[in-house]
C-alpha cells in the first residue's frame, strides 16, 4: 500500500508533509507527472463521490475540511483553494477538468493487496 498526498510521517519521525515514497533515480519530471496522475485519480473519485454520497455525509465531511482549513490534494503538494485542474485518460483521449473540486488531502493506493485470515 502506498500513501499519496499529505502524510503525518513515519512513527519514529512524525511531521506533516507531502508523501515522498518514490525512491531511486527518478527524474523530477517523472515524479511530477506521477504526482499529477495520482492527484487526478483522487480528484475524479472525489467528484464521483460528490454525486453519490448522501447529502448528510458529504456536508459533514466538507464542513470538517473547511473548519480545519485542510488543503486539497494537487500536483506538487498543497494549493490555496479547493479548485484545480485534473486530467482523466480514456484510451488515447485525455479529458481535462478545469475549476473542479480537488480531493481531500490524502489517499492510499494498493495493488494486489490481500490479507490471509485463518478462522481457527
C-alpha positions as CSV (number, residue, x, y, z in Angstrom):
1,X,0.0,0.0,0.0
2,X,1.2,3.5,-0.9
3,X,0.0,6.7,0.7
4,X,-0.2,9.8,-1.5
5,X,-0.9,13.4,-0.7
6,X,-0.3,14.6,2.8
7,X,1.0,12.3,5.5
8,X,1.8,12.6,9.2
9,X,5.2,10.9,8.5
10,X,6.8,7.9,10.0
11,X,6.1,6.8,13.6
12,X,9.7,7.5,14.5
13,X,9.7,10.9,12.7
14,X,6.3,12.5,12.7
15,X,5.9,15.5,10.5
16,X,3.1,16.8,8.3
17,X,4.2,17.0,4.7
18,X,3.7,15.7,1.2
19,X,4.4,12.0,0.9
20,X,7.7,11.2,-0.6
21,X,7.6,7.5,-1.2
22,X,9.4,7.3,-4.5
23,X,12.9,6.0,-4.2
24,X,15.7,5.7,-6.7
25,X,16.9,7.9,-9.5
26,X,13.6,9.2,-10.8
27,X,13.8,12.4,-12.8
28,X,11.9,15.5,-11.4
29,X,9.6,15.4,-14.5
30,X,8.7,11.8,-14.0
31,X,7.9,12.4,-10.3
32,X,5.8,15.5,-11.2
33,X,3.9,13.5,-13.7
34,X,3.2,10.7,-11.3
35,X,2.1,13.1,-8.6
36,X,-0.3,14.8,-11.1
37,X,-1.7,11.5,-12.2
38,X,-2.2,10.4,-8.6
39,X,-4.0,13.5,-7.6
40,X,-6.1,13.3,-10.8
41,X,-7.3,9.8,-9.8
42,X,-8.3,11.0,-6.4
43,X,-10.0,14.2,-7.8
44,X,-12.0,12.0,-10.2
45,X,-13.1,9.7,-7.3
46,X,-13.9,12.7,-5.1
47,X,-16.1,14.3,-7.8
48,X,-17.9,11.0,-8.3
49,X,-18.5,10.8,-4.5
50,X,-20.0,14.3,-4.7
51,X,-22.9,12.9,-6.7
52,X,-23.1,9.5,-4.9
53,X,-22.7,10.1,-1.2
54,X,-25.8,11.0,0.9
55,X,-26.0,14.8,1.5
56,X,-25.6,14.5,5.3
57,X,-22.3,12.6,4.9
58,X,-21.0,14.9,2.3
59,X,-21.9,18.1,4.2
60,X,-20.3,16.7,7.4
61,X,-17.1,15.8,5.6
62,X,-16.8,19.1,3.6
63,X,-17.6,21.2,6.7
64,X,-14.8,19.4,8.6
65,X,-12.4,20.1,5.8
66,X,-13.3,23.8,5.8
67,X,-13.3,24.2,9.6
68,X,-9.8,22.6,9.8
69,X,-8.6,24.5,6.8
70,X,-7.4,21.3,5.1
71,X,-5.6,21.8,1.9
72,X,-6.6,19.6,-1.1
73,X,-4.5,17.1,-2.9
74,X,-3.0,18.6,-6.0
75,X,0.2,18.1,-8.0
76,X,3.3,19.0,-6.1
77,X,1.5,19.4,-2.8
78,X,-1.0,21.9,-1.5
79,X,-2.8,24.7,-3.1
80,X,-4.6,27.7,-1.6
81,X,-8.0,26.8,-3.0
82,X,-10.3,23.7,-3.2
83,X,-10.5,24.1,-7.0
84,X,-7.9,22.9,-9.5
85,X,-7.2,21.0,-12.7
86,X,-7.2,17.3,-13.3
87,X,-6.9,15.0,-16.3
88,X,-8.6,11.7,-17.0
89,X,-7.3,9.5,-19.8
90,X,-9.6,7.1,-21.6
91,X,-7.7,5.1,-24.3
92,X,-5.9,7.7,-26.5
93,X,-8.2,10.5,-25.3
94,X,-7.5,12.9,-22.4
95,X,-10.2,14.9,-20.7
96,X,-9.0,17.9,-18.7
97,X,-11.3,19.3,-16.0
98,X,-10.8,23.0,-15.0
99,X,-12.2,24.6,-11.9
100,X,-13.0,21.2,-10.5
101,X,-13.1,20.4,-6.8
102,X,-9.9,18.7,-5.8
103,X,-9.9,15.7,-3.4
104,X,-9.2,15.7,0.3
105,X,-5.5,15.8,1.2
106,X,-4.6,12.2,1.5
107,X,-5.3,8.8,-0.1
108,X,-3.9,5.3,-0.3
109,X,-3.2,3.1,-3.4
110,X,-3.0,-0.6,-3.2
111,X,-2.4,-3.3,-5.8
112,X,-3.0,-7.0,-5.3
113,X,-3.4,-6.3,-1.6
114,X,-4.8,-9.1,0.4
115,X,-4.8,-10.4,3.9
116,X,-5.0,-14.0,4.7
117,X,-7.1,-14.6,7.8
118,X,-7.5,-18.0,9.3
119,X,-10.5,-18.7,11.3
120,X,-9.3,-21.4,13.7
